[in-house]
């Protein structure tokens, strides 16, 4: 059976995650596609800040007492919120943003009722354009460096590297399970 603190922790974590989704959804309408990772991090941090201000407001109103209960509430809520956000980014958002099918639907949706011709879509999604756009995103995020016409790894540990490790581990783990 859940006590009041458990309910407060779960409610705060889920509420923060929903706020993150809303903030991320609204802000992504106005950003450059090359800034996606930066804005995911900023969305996470802004939501954390909002959560902390909400927690301090609850403390100020004496709904939550300062001390061990407040520390437990704060740390557990932020931990659950962080795990929900990581799961969303790696699982749902990571797949959706990199999928050509999703990008195709996004481009068609962007034109609203005017529509877009097949010729324009082929111009936008030819192999040269896809590779160029992805390399530009990697360079702008700091994942890759570019010098004298060649690309090279900029960082040893990054979002993409960690995502790849997690994907490999999940594939090994799930493929080793007996049906």
C-alpha positions as CSV (number, residue, x, y, z in Angstrom):
1,X,0.0,0.0,0.0
2,X,1.3,3.5,-0.9
3,X,1.7,6.1,1.7
4,X,1.4,9.8,1.1
5,X,5.2,10.3,0.5
6,X,5.1,7.5,-2.2
7,X,2.2,9.2,-3.9
8,X,3.9,12.6,-3.7
9,X,7.1,11.2,-5.2
10,X,5.3,9.4,-8.1
11,X,3.0,12.4,-8.8
12,X,5.9,14.8,-8.9
13,X,8.0,12.6,-11.1
14,X,5.2,11.9,-13.6
15,X,4.0,15.6,-13.5
16,X,7.6,16.7,-14.2
17,X,7.9,14.2,-17.1
18,X,4.6,15.5,-18.6
19,X,5.8,19.0,-18.3
20,X,9.0,18.0,-20.1
21,X,7.0,16.5,-22.9
22,X,4.9,19.6,-23.2
23,X,7.9,22.0,-23.1
24,X,9.9,19.8,-25.6
25,X,6.9,19.6,-28.0
26,X,6.3,23.3,-27.9
27,X,10.0,24.3,-28.2
28,X,10.8,21.9,-31.0
29,X,8.4,23.7,-33.3
30,X,10.7,26.7,-33.4
31,X,14.2,25.3,-33.3
32,X,16.7,24.4,-36.0
33,X,16.9,20.7,-36.7
34,X,20.6,20.8,-36.0
35,X,19.9,21.9,-32.4
36,X,17.8,18.9,-31.3
37,X,20.2,17.4,-28.7
38,X,20.9,20.8,-27.2
39,X,17.2,21.5,-26.8
40,X,16.5,18.1,-25.3
41,X,19.0,18.9,-22.7
42,X,17.7,22.4,-22.2
43,X,14.1,21.0,-21.9
44,X,15.3,18.6,-19.3
45,X,17.1,21.3,-17.3
46,X,14.2,23.8,-17.5
47,X,11.8,21.2,-16.3
48,X,14.2,20.3,-13.4
49,X,14.3,24.0,-12.5
50,X,10.5,24.2,-12.6
51,X,10.4,21.1,-10.4
52,X,12.8,22.6,-7.9
53,X,10.8,25.8,-7.7
54,X,7.6,23.8,-7.3
55,X,9.3,21.9,-4.4
56,X,10.4,25.1,-2.8
57,X,6.9,26.5,-3.1
58,X,5.5,23.4,-1.4
59,X,8.1,23.8,1.4
60,X,7.2,27.5,1.7
61,X,3.5,26.7,2.0
62,X,4.5,24.1,4.7
63,X,3.0,21.2,2.7
64,X,6.4,19.5,2.8
65,X,8.7,20.0,5.8
66,X,12.4,20.7,5.2
67,X,14.6,17.8,6.4
68,X,14.8,14.2,5.5
69,X,11.3,13.9,4.1
70,X,11.9,16.8,1.7
71,X,15.3,15.4,0.7
72,X,13.8,12.0,0.1
73,X,10.9,13.5,-1.9
74,X,13.3,15.7,-4.0
75,X,15.9,13.0,-4.7
76,X,13.5,10.2,-5.5
77,X,11.2,12.4,-7.6
78,X,14.2,13.7,-9.6
79,X,15.6,10.2,-10.0
80,X,12.3,8.8,-11.4
81,X,11.8,11.9,-13.6
82,X,15.4,11.5,-15.0
83,X,14.9,7.8,-15.7
84,X,11.5,8.5,-17.5
85,X,13.2,11.2,-19.5
86,X,16.2,9.1,-20.5
87,X,13.9,6.2,-21.5
88,X,11.8,8.6,-23.6
89,X,14.9,10.1,-25.3
90,X,16.7,6.8,-26.0
91,X,13.6,4.8,-26.7
92,X,10.9,6.8,-28.4
93,X,12.5,10.1,-29.5
94,X,15.8,8.7,-30.6
95,X,14.1,6.3,-33.0
96,X,11.5,8.8,-34.2
97,X,13.9,11.6,-35.1
98,X,16.3,9.4,-37.0
99,X,13.7,7.5,-39.0
100,X,13.5,8.6,-42.6
101,X,9.8,7.6,-42.6
102,X,9.1,10.0,-39.7
103,X,11.1,12.7,-41.4
104,X,9.1,12.2,-44.6
105,X,5.8,12.5,-42.7
106,X,7.2,15.6,-40.9
107,X,8.1,17.3,-44.2
108,X,4.6,16.6,-45.6
109,X,3.0,17.8,-42.4
110,X,5.0,21.0,-42.5
111,X,3.4,22.0,-45.7
112,X,-0.1,21.6,-44.1
113,X,-2.8,21.7,-46.7
114,X,-0.6,22.9,-49.6
115,X,1.2,19.5,-50.0
116,X,4.6,18.8,-51.5
117,X,5.5,17.2,-54.8
118,X,7.3,13.9,-55.1
119,X,10.1,15.7,-57.0
120,X,10.7,18.1,-54.0
121,X,10.7,15.1,-51.6
122,X,13.3,13.3,-53.7
123,X,15.4,16.5,-53.8
124,X,15.2,16.7,-50.0
125,X,15.8,13.0,-49.3
126,X,18.4,11.9,-51.8
127,X,21.4,10.1,-50.4
128,X,23.8,13.0,-50.7
129,X,21.4,15.3,-48.8
130,X,20.8,12.7,-46.0
131,X,24.5,12.0,-45.5
132,X,25.3,15.8,-45.6
133,X,22.5,16.6,-43.1
134,X,23.6,13.9,-40.7
135,X,27.2,14.8,-40.8
136,X,26.3,18.5,-40.2
137,X,24.3,17.4,-37.2
138,X,27.1,15.4,-35.8
139,X,29.6,18.2,-36.3
140,X,27.2,20.8,-34.7
141,X,26.6,18.6,-31.7
142,X,30.3,18.1,-31.2
143,X,30.2,14.4,-31.8
144,X,32.4,14.7,-34.9
145,X,35.0,17.1,-35.9
146,X,35.7,18.3,-39.4
147,X,39.2,19.4,-40.6
148,X,40.8,19.4,-44.1
149,X,37.9,17.6,-45.7
150,X,37.8,14.7,-43.2
151,X,35.5,13.8,-40.3
152,X,36.8,12.4,-37.0
153,X,35.5,11.5,-33.6
154,X,35.6,14.6,-31.3
155,X,34.5,13.0,-28.1
156,X,35.2,9.6,-26.6
157,X,32.0,9.4,-24.5
158,X,28.8,10.9,-25.9
159,X,25.0,10.5,-26.2
160,X,25.4,8.5,-29.5
161,X,28.1,6.3,-28.1
162,X,26.2,5.5,-24.9
163,X,23.0,5.0,-27.0
164,X,24.9,2.5,-29.2
165,X,26.2,0.6,-26.2
166,X,22.8,0.3,-24.7
167,X,21.3,-0.8,-28.0
168,X,24.0,-3.5,-28.3
169,X,23.5,-4.7,-24.8
170,X,19.7,-4.9,-25.2
171,X,20.1,-6.8,-28.5
172,X,22.5,-9.3,-26.9
173,X,20.3,-9.7,-23.8
174,X,17.0,-10.1,-25.8
175,X,18.5,-12.4,-28.4
176,X,19.9,-14.7,-25.6
177,X,16.4,-15.1,-24.1
178,X,14.6,-18.4,-24.9
179,X,11.1,-18.1,-26.3
